[in-house]
Amino acid sequence: MGCSPFFCYKSGATRQQISTHTEDLPGDINTIRYTYKELARATENFNPSNKIGEGGFGSVYKGRLRNGKLIAVKVLSVESRQGLKEFLNELMSISNISHGNLVSLYGYCVEGNQRILVYNYLENNSLAQTLLGSGRSNIQFNWRSRVNICLGIARGLAYLHDDVNPHIVHRDIKASNILLDKDLTPKISDFGLAKLLPPNATHISTRVAGTLGYLAPEYAIRGQVTRKSDVYSFGVLLLEIVSGRSNTSSRLPYEDQILLEKFPEVTNGVLLLQTWMYYEQGDLAKIIDSSAGDDLDIEQACRFLKVGLLCTQDVTRHRPTMSTVVSMLTGEKDVDSEKISKPATISDFMDLKIRSMRRENNIAFASSSTLLSTIMAHSSPLLSQETTQASITFTTISERE
């Protein structure tokens, strides 16, 4: 097992496909298999007072093992068929990798109809709840802590995209999937939608799944996932961390309400459009969170916002790789010399879902002009030419909490 001071890759075996119809897990799973009894004891029989999270997959509980170690116990809902697939996918994708900016998988439990994943417990919950949440948080996110969070997420993604073999595309990078430890070190979590990118493959055709506000438009249109899909999601997240608010929030200052009047159909990309507006006006500083602290470096914050815009450009090949993003954030690579084109956003995800379900798969976009009207007309001519020649391959569109 080769290691560096910050991460190591457990290279003892290959990742094999897992049948969702049996309990035959791959023999190369490099993690502990817990009994249900152990985890029930650790969580006080899954006491509701220990519940720290909940989603479509099931619930997450705080627990303590007999050796005193704190754990997060992710219990798959017995009724969730999709959750079973995500359980197996998560176990397969993350069991043999380790990095300082990824959650650590301690083990799993498979007994009867029980499917449980066991992770390291992270004290400060997620970015969605602490930085972007509507509730009050006692955590003060000064500028230095935000810089470290942005860099940590970028390094974790760069590791998944470039250093792991086969490469991993996360597919659901968002604030609620970034957990924070006691030192506010970010950990990328929830690999239930992750895909392994085969050698020499440029993309994977798959059902579209992801989260409103973070989903790359070209992925939603074509059903083709690439590493640049994650780059787009990271770009949105970067803007959120610097601005301190969600991309899906329509609560804007009075002077910016014109955005909602000009683009009433955009409900899940308001922050992105607002950042682009200020970038064109040469006034990016206006989007920076006023509560970023006395240590705020405005020049650095504006550089981070430009990187976010670079990551969300409409033409995928113009987006930087995550390794390049890390260099831009650290200042090793110049950002001001980069040409930034307009961001791409999805205007009405639900309309896209309804329309696509009324049609058979593989409908040519040339005969689906009404479907294209749900995509913001911010795309460049090149992207428009590319998408009109593509075909839609949705089987389902997931809106993940």
N, C-alpha and C positions, 0 to 999 in steps of 0.2 A: 504494500500500500504506500504510494508516494504521497508525501505531504509537504506543504509549505507552512510558514508561520500562521497563515490566515485560513487556508482551506486544504482539504485533502480529498482525493477521489478513491473510494474503496473499489479497487479494480478486480476483485476476486472472481467476478462472473459476468455473464452477459445478461441483458434483460430479455426475458422470454414472454410471449403472450400468455395471458391467463384466461382460462375458460370461465365465463360468468355463470356457467351452469353446474359447476362442481366446486368442491372445497380444495381441489388440488392446486395449492399455491406453488409457485416456482421454488425449487429447492435452493436457489441461490440468494433468497432474501436474506440480506445481511443485517438482521435485526432480531430482537427478542420476541418470542411468542408468549404472551401473557395468558393466564387463565381468566375466565370471567369472574371467578371468585376473588382473585387478587384485585381486579379493578373495581369490583363492587365494594370491597373492603376499603380501598384507597379513596373512594368518592363517598363513603358513608352510604352505600347502597344507592348511589346516584341521587343523592339528596338534592331537591330543588334549590336549596340555599347555596349549593356549590356550583350551580349552573352559571357559566360565564359567557355563553354564546349560543346562538340558535340560528339555523338556516333551513333551506329546503332539504338538506341531506340528513338533518337530525339535530342533536344538541352536543355542546361541549361543556365538560365539567372540570373543575379544579379538583385535583386529588393529591394524596401524599402516600408514597410507597412506604413499606416497612422500614427501609433504610433512611427515611426522612426526606427523600428527594421529592420535590414538587413536580407534578405532571399535569398536562392538559389532555383530557380523555375525550376523543371525538367519537360519539356513538351514532352509528348509522341508523336512520329510521327503518324499522322492519318493513314498513309499507313502501319504501322508496326503491323502485326498480332502477331508476336512473342513479340513485345514490350508490347502489351496489356496484355499478359500472365505474363510478367515480372513485369508490373505495379501492377497487382493484387497480385502477389507473394510477391513483396516488401512491399506493404501495409499490407498484412496479417502477414508477418514475423517480422516487426520492429515496428508496431504501438503501441504495448503494452510492449515494453522493453526500458530500458534507462541505459546507462553506459557512463562514462567519456571518453571512447575511441571508441564510436560509434557515427555516425552522429545522430543528433536529428531530428526526423520527426515532423514538426510543424502541417502539415495538408495535405489536398488533395483537388482536384477539379474534379468532374464528371458532365459535362454538355454536352448534345448532344454527339458528337463524341470526345469531349475533355477529356483527361486523364492527370492530372498534379499532381505532388508531390512537396511539399514545405518543404525544409530543412533549418537548420541554415546555414548562410553564413560563409564560412571559408576563411580567408584572404589570406592564403599562398598556395592556390591551392594544387596540389598533389605531392607526392614524385617523380613520373615519370617526372614531368615537372621541379621541382626545384633541385632535387639531381641528377637524372639520365638523364635529358633532354639534348639535344645537344645545346639548346639555353643558353644564359648567364643568371644566376640568381644572384640577389644581396644578397641572403640568404647565410650566412656562416654556414655550418654544422660542427661545432666543434665536438670533440669526445663526450662531455657530452650531447649535443643535440641528437646525434645518439643513445646513450645509452637510453635516455628517450623515443625516438621514438620506438626503438626495444621493450622495456619493455611495453610501452603503447599498441602496437599492440598485443603483447603476452597476456596481461591481458584482452584485449577486446575479443580475441578469446577464452581464457579460460572461460570467462563469458558465451559466446554463447554455448560452448561445455558442460559445467558442471553446471552452475547456472540457466540457463533458462530451463524451462520445458514446452513442450518437447524441447530437445536439438536442436540447430540450426547448420547446416553445411553450411558455406558461399558459397563454391564452386568456388569463383573467387577472392581469395586473390592475389593481385598484387600491384605494385607500384602506378599505376594510380588510384587504389581504396583506397589509403590511403591519406586522405586529412589532411591539417595542419592548425591549427588556428593561431592567431597572436603570440602565445607563442611557436609555433611549437609542440603543443600537437597533437598527431596523432588521427585521427578518421576513423574507418573502414566504408566504404560507399558501395553503390550499392549492394543491397540485392535481385536483380532481379533473380538470380539463386539459392538463398538460399533454402535449404530443411529442413523440420522439421523431426527429427529423432524420430520415435515412441518409446514408452517405451519398453525396453528389446530388441530392434532391434540392430543388429550389423552393418547393412548396408541398403542402399536403392538402388534398381535397377532402373536406370533412363537413359535417353539419356545422352550422353557425351557432356558436354559443359564446356568451360573454355578458358584459354589463353595460347598460345605457350610459353614455357619456365617455366611455373608454374604448368602445369597439371601433376598430379601424374600418372606415367605410368600404374600402376595396375588398376587405375580408367579408363584410356583410353582403356585398353585391355578388361576389364570385364563389364564396365558400372555400377559398384557397388561403390557407394559413401559412405565413412565413414568419421569420424572425422580425421582420419589419412591422408585423402586426403588434408584437410586444413593444417595439420601439414607439409606435404611436401611443399606446396606452401609457407608457412611461412618460411621454411628453406631456400628456394631459395631467398626470399625477404630479409632475414637476411644477407645472403652473399652479396647481392646487396648493402645494406646499409653500411656494413663495407668496402666493396671494392670501392664503389662509381660508379659502372658501372653495366650495364644490363647483365642478364644471356644470352640474345640473341645476344649480341654484339660479333662480330668476330674480332674486332680490338684489337689485342694482341701485346704486346712488341715483338721485333724481336726474343728474346731468347725463347719465348713461341709459336712461329709459328709452331713448331713441332707437337703441339696438332692438328692443323687443317690438317696437313699432315697425321697424324696417324689416325684421326677420321674425314675424310672429310664429312661423312654423318650427323654429328652432327651439326645442325645449331641453335638449341635452348637450348643448355645446356653447352655452352663453359665455362662460368664462373664456373659452378659446377665442370666440369672436371678439370679445371685449379686449383681450390681450393683443390680438391682431390690429384692432382699431388704434390702440395706443402706440403700437409699434410703427404703424404708418404715419402717425402724428409726431413720432420722435419723442414720445413722452411715456415710456414704459414704467417709469418710477411710480406713476399713479396707481398701478395695479398691485404694488408691493403691500403686504400686510402691515398696517400701521402699528401692530403689536409685536413686531419682530424683535424688539429689544434695542437697547442702547448700543449694542455691538453691530448693528446693521451696517453692512457694506453695500451701499446702493449700486456701485459699479458692478460688483460681483452678482448682486441680485438681478440686475438687468441682463447680465451675461447668462444667468440661469434661465431667465425668461426667453431669451433668444434661442437657447438650446431646446427649450420646450417647443417653440414654434418650428424649429428645424425638424424635430421628431414627428410633428403632426402635419407635415406638408402633404399635399394631395398626391403627388407622384411618389410612389414608394421608393424608387431607386434614388431619389434625392434625399431621403432620410439617412442620417448617419447610422453606422452600426453602434451597438452598445459599447464596444471597446473605444470607439471614437468619441462617444458621448462622455465616457469617463475622462478622456484626455481633455475634452472641452471644459468639463466642470472643474477640473483641477488647474486649468489655465495652461496646460502643456500645449494645447492646440488653440490657435486663434479662432475666435468666433465671428468677430466683426467683418472679416474678409469673406465670410460665407454669404451667398445670396439666399434669401429666405422667400419662398413663394407662399401663396395663400394656403391656410389650413383647410382640410376637408372635414366636414361634419355630416352626421346623419340627421335629417330634419325630423322624421317621424318614424320611429322604430316600429311601433305597433301597426302603422299603416303598411309598412314594408312586410311585416309578418302576415297580416291578413291577406294582402294581395298575393304574396308568394304561395300561400296555402291554397288559393283558389286555382292555381295553375299547376300543371304537371311539372315535375323536375325537368331541368335542362331546356327551359324556354329561352329562345334567343332574345337578347335584349332589344334587337332591332324591332321586334314586334311587341315590345313591352314598354312603350314610351310612358305609360301612366305610372309604371313602377319606378322608372328613372326620375319621375317628378318628385319622389320622396327624398331624393338625395340633393343636398345643397348645391346650388349652382355656383359653387366656389372652385370647382375643379378646373384644372388647366385644359386646353384643347387636347393635349396629349393623353390625359387621363380619360377624357370623354371618348376619344377615339378607341382607346383600349377597352373601355367598358361596354361600348356598343357592340363590340365583336365577341363579347364573352357570353357565357350562359349561366343561368342561375341553378344551383344544385342544392337548395335548402331541403332538409328533411324536417327540421324543427329549429326554432330560434328560442334560445333560453334567455330569460331575464333573471339573472342571479342577484340575490339580495346582497 
